[in-house]
């Protein structure tokens, strides 16, 4: 992953957010949002006018995750699990 592609998805029970670069967008459960600029040096957020492209990007991450979850796309296949006993047996 390149530096420009790094991001953090954040959430609690009522709000979802995306941090990418110095941009932070918080989505709440009433179809509202707040856009901030993050200052890494002093860890402060400053409210700014919403970047419409960043809003669309933020929403798309959560819509994609929801659709995958709803349709079983986030389930791991049984063969992807490695037993800890099998794994421990291979460690010398």
C-alpha positions as CSV (number, residue, x, y, z in Angstrom):
1,X,0.0,0.0,0.0
2,X,1.3,3.4,-0.9
3,X,1.3,6.3,1.6
4,X,-1.4,8.1,-0.4
5,X,-3.7,5.0,0.0
6,X,-3.4,4.7,3.8
7,X,-6.6,5.1,5.7
8,X,-8.4,4.3,8.9
9,X,-12.0,3.4,9.2
10,X,-13.4,4.3,12.6
11,X,-16.8,3.5,14.3
12,X,-18.8,3.3,17.4
13,X,-22.5,2.4,17.9
14,X,-23.8,5.6,16.4
15,X,-21.1,7.1,14.1
16,X,-18.8,6.0,11.3
17,X,-15.7,7.7,10.1
18,X,-12.9,7.8,7.7
19,X,-9.4,9.3,8.3
20,X,-7.3,9.6,5.1
21,X,-4.3,11.9,5.0
22,X,-5.3,15.0,7.0
23,X,-9.1,14.6,6.1
24,X,-11.6,13.2,8.6
25,X,-15.3,12.6,7.8
26,X,-17.8,11.5,10.5
27,X,-21.1,10.1,9.4
28,X,-23.9,9.8,12.0
29,X,-27.1,7.8,12.1
30,X,-29.3,10.7,11.0
31,X,-27.9,11.1,7.5
32,X,-25.7,14.0,8.7
33,X,-21.9,14.3,8.5
34,X,-19.1,16.5,9.7
35,X,-15.9,17.1,7.8
36,X,-12.6,18.0,9.5
37,X,-9.0,18.7,8.8
38,X,-6.7,16.8,11.1
39,X,-3.5,18.4,12.3
40,X,-1.1,15.5,13.1
41,X,1.4,17.7,15.0
42,X,-1.0,18.7,17.7
43,X,-3.7,16.1,17.1
44,X,-6.5,18.7,16.6
45,X,-9.5,18.6,14.3
46,X,-10.8,21.8,12.6
47,X,-14.3,21.7,11.1
48,X,-14.2,22.6,7.4
49,X,-16.6,22.7,4.5
50,X,-17.3,19.2,3.3
51,X,-15.2,17.8,0.4
52,X,-18.0,16.2,-1.7
53,X,-15.6,13.6,-3.3
54,X,-14.4,12.6,0.2
55,X,-18.0,12.3,1.4
56,X,-18.8,9.9,-1.5
57,X,-15.6,7.9,-0.8
58,X,-16.4,7.6,2.9
59,X,-20.0,6.4,2.2
60,X,-18.8,3.9,-0.4
61,X,-16.5,2.1,2.0
62,X,-19.3,1.5,4.5
63,X,-21.9,0.7,1.8
64,X,-19.6,-1.9,0.3
65,X,-18.8,-3.5,3.7
66,X,-22.6,-3.6,4.6
67,X,-23.4,-5.2,1.3
68,X,-20.7,-7.8,1.7
69,X,-21.8,-8.5,5.3
70,X,-25.5,-8.8,4.3
71,X,-24.8,-11.2,1.4
72,X,-22.2,-13.4,3.3
73,X,-19.2,-12.0,1.5
74,X,-17.2,-11.5,4.7
75,X,-17.4,-15.1,5.8
76,X,-14.1,-17.1,5.8
77,X,-14.2,-20.4,4.1
78,X,-13.6,-23.4,6.4
79,X,-10.3,-24.4,4.7
80,X,-8.8,-21.0,5.4
81,X,-8.7,-21.7,9.1
82,X,-5.6,-23.4,10.5
83,X,-5.9,-25.3,13.7
84,X,-3.7,-23.9,16.5
85,X,-2.8,-27.5,17.3
86,X,-1.7,-28.2,13.7
87,X,0.2,-24.9,13.7
88,X,1.8,-25.7,17.1
89,X,2.9,-29.1,15.8
90,X,4.8,-27.4,13.0
91,X,6.8,-25.1,15.3
92,X,10.0,-26.5,16.5
